[in-house]
Amino acid sequence: MSRTRQLVDRLREELGRSDPMPIAPPLPKIQEPPSRVFPRRHEGSRFARETAQHTTAMLGIGHVGTRYATDVVLQFQAELAVAHAAVDAVLPDDWAMSNGWIGLSSRVQNHREFLLRPDLGRRLADESLARWKQSGKHGVDVQPILADGLSAVACMQSGRALLESFTRACQARGLSVGVPVVARFARVWLEDEIGAAVGAKVAAILLGERPGLGTGDGLSAYLVYDPKIGNTDGQRNMMSNIHARGTRPEVAGDRLAVLARAMVDQRRSGVELDLSQLTQQLGDAASRAPRAPQVRERLVERQP
Amino acid sequence: MRLAATIRNVVYPFASLREVMAKANSKKSGDDLAGISAKSAVERVAARAVLSGVTLETLRRNPVVPYEIDELTRLFEHSLDETAFKAVGHLTVGQFREWLLESETDGSKVRSISAGLTPEMAAAVCKLMSNMDLMTVAAKCQVVVRANTTLGLPGRLSSRLQPNHPTDDIAGILFSMREGLSYGCGDAVIGVNPATDTAESTAQILTAIDGVLKKNQIPTQHCVLSHVTVQMRALQLGCPMDLMFQSLSGSELGNKAFGISVALMDEAWEIMKEKGTARGPNCMYFETGQGSALSSAAHHGADQVTLEARCYGFARRYKPFLVNTVVGFIGPEYLEDGPQITRAGLEDHFMGKLLGLPMGCDACFTYHARMGQDELESLKVLLCAAGCSYLMSLPVGDDIMLNYQSTSYHDIPSIRRLLLKRPTPEFDAWMVERELWDYERNLPGRMFGRPEAIVS
């Protein structure tokens, strides 16, 4: 007998001949685990109650072994799905027209290209540019642009309300406002070409912002004085988190009009714009500082 | 040198070594965006074939960004360890790959040649490796560093606790930090990305964190990730600061966009060595990520893997305590989906370790990239199987300030249990003392997940 054969035989002897996986012994009825609901209701821990005053981070959620409770998993997956759905949404071709607005398109051809080629999303398609030069109102103070950005959902949900409140507020401050226009597959910098094509003093693009967990309906606004291709982010002023749970569109429109007025008066925008006299009227739009935390909503309810 | 390869009777010629390097790269949307990627899978292999025959010596003579116009290239050339380089310079990239994979080549041998490698060499060999190749070699490389705690020892997995808050609400930051600590997170660093980039705010956050660490005798480090110049001013205000942070780019131009230079980082390091509050000797923390150079048009026609390696070449000058690639943060125009983000995470970890850095990884995605939770969890396990020094940790992986998805407080103890890893020895002892983990059964301890275990 070879050495290898001997070795294997000895091992077999040592390991035995019995079934290596005998039937597992039965368990008595497993006790139902305690109810773990997200977010912790008032009966939850003191820690969970206190944290809710200061942060929207998912704290005080407990653990099962080292993992999440089922309800936390569902909440998390729902938040993730809402964010992904917002990114995946595409503005319908005829959405602008059916709302009575002019519809333009960037050089992007489809949704995947939109995500992969920000450079194309910053320039108008030739046909759109030619049509816009014909149909836009030239030499206005403010050219408002509604756009999909990274959430067509947000654009379709509160775009009209923001556009209208912004337009009204601009006019109330004595600013002339251009023909409202909707841009598809648009990045922020597209406002430069659209504004420049009609010689507007200020271009204001209102567009869906990159969704966070559980959000996806937020709009951001970027305003720039003297719009022209090649402007940088330092020359823009922005306001984010415009939606029902953040800054409401009606309030945001007013604050953005204050910004636009300041830009026309001071003939500049971005870091050089002096807003020190306007902080009261501007609220969130006064600083480049980030937004306050929002309420974290419970997204999943099982039908009883 | 003729740069061409033949596959099935078709000749694939390349005009420059930089083109070969770019086209040999695994598929990345960022290289497509830069217009430098291979036109087909076959051309990619042809480029790899050419690259496999190029010697490391040749790579040294052909940096992807010219010596004359880039201070990083000059830094790499002047600081190269000539003795270490002599041992490997004659090898082709293909031979070098085989040497790294050989069973006889252990971590200490890799360490002996590490300082003789330029970033281009690390990037080149990376392009010839599969994901498991990358893991196999990275797992050999041990990089152990010390600040207040000792990071990178075998069988260890650490984490950065990242209690970010959209308005820097101190109470909110501390609540999150206490919960994270109760899950055994934070042994690499408690690191906050501040919403407000001012010296006062940086000092205020550091002071608050320092208070909790001292009160609970927690052996770790703290850091606020504001711009390096802001941290330098914060130090002048007289605040505690265990680690100093900065994002790095792979070219002089890219670093200019970040507002830094070699001279500025030298100055920051000097100040930190004098005024930093950790015991050391390592006191710097850097973050990187493929695509950062292109995003500021500072890529000089080079691919994003090579530029990423150049960040590591820059980082190693400062003997950092932590370096991590924020791999999926930059967005789908640079790394489109799960497979690309996974690949990039393993590449970056490999290149960093090969170049002698204590590499961690912020395995993450933004919500407009094609990646899901399951894929991200897989990447974390792959990284830790390859010996990744640390991951991030946040409540449910959700950064409520930066709006992206990373590692969770729950993931860290899960991976440690799965792969039989422990935190840094100092933190480990603290966890046992506080009954956060029961090592006899390797299960959560009595106080695990209970933030009241840490007093505020």
Interface residues (C-beta under 8 A of the other chain):
Chain A: F47 E50 T51 Q53 H54 T55 T56 A57 M58 L59 G60 I61 G62 H63 G65 T66 R67 Y68 V72 F76 Q77 E79 L80 A83 H84 A86 V87 L115 L116 R117 P118 D119 L150 R210 P211 G212 L213 A289 P290 R291 A292 P293
Chain B: S29 D32 L33 P163 H165 P166 T167 D169 A171 G172 I173 F175 S176 E179 Y183 A195 T196 P332 E333 E336 T366 Y367 H368 G372 Q373 L394 P395 V396 D398 I400 M401 N403 Q405 H410 P413 S414 R417 P444 F448 G449 P451 E452
